[in-house]
Amino acid sequence: MKITFCIGLALALSVPTLSMAEASRQEVVAARGADVMPFSLKATTHVFTKTDQGGIQQVVAKDVKDAQQVRLTREHLQDIAGQFAKGDFSGPSHIHGNDMPGLNDLKQAKPGEINIQYTSIDGGGQVSYSTANPALVGALHKWFDAQLSDHGADAMEGHHDHAHMHEHH
């Protein structure tokens, strides 16, 4: 009876520990993010939409009238699109760690193997990633999943039908 109680207690106590570990990782990621991202994570939402050819990463100010957050978001996304196109993923490595799922494969991609494009959208910006290489599509999807997990409440999964609805033409 005592053994059953101890096992049950140990199992019950281990469940919140997983949540605390996840919350702790999200706090670490948020703190490191401030080193790389000039905008406020709390004032923006990251949207990651997987597509058949890769994906679309959007960062939008929660208050689209917050001109400073919109400007900072757009500048940052333009910068990282240029860095990523050159194979420089040092920002995500710093924020999420070198063992971030998908990241090593993205770093190994040949120049031009992933088409990376920045676009301004209402309230922020987006970076589109596309490739004909199925392994890199998989790496992009893993990378998006890791960001969704690491950014917690500041990120959400998008749906392909809505990914282009805010684009400026």
C-alpha positions, 0 to 999 in steps of 0.5 A: 500500500505504501509503495503504491502511494509513493509511486502514485505521488511520484507520478503526480509530482512529475507532471507539473515538473514537465510543465515547469521545465517547459515554462523555464525553457520559454523564459530562457528563450524570451530572455535570449530573444531580447539579445537578437529581436529588437521588438517586444515579444509581449507586444507581438505575435509570431505566426508560423504557417507550414506550406508544402514548399516550406513555410511562412513566418509572420511577426505582427504587432498586437496593436497594429497602431504601435508604429515603433513595434511595427517598424522594429518587427519589419526591420528585424525580419528584413535583416534575418531574411538577408542573413538566412539567405546567406546561410547565417542562422546565428540568431536562432542558434543564440536564442534556441540553441544549436540543437534546435530541431531542423536548424542544422539542416537549414545551415547546411543548405546550399546558397539558393536552395531555399528561397527566402523572401521578406514582405511587409504586411499589415502590422508587421512583416513576414518571411516566406521560405520555399524549396523543392528539396523535401528534406529541407521542407521537413527541416523547415517544418521541424524548425517552425514546430520548435519555435512554436514550442519555445515561444509559447503564448507569444506564438501561434500556428497559422493556416496556409489559407490565411497566410497572405491575407495581410500582404501589402501589394 
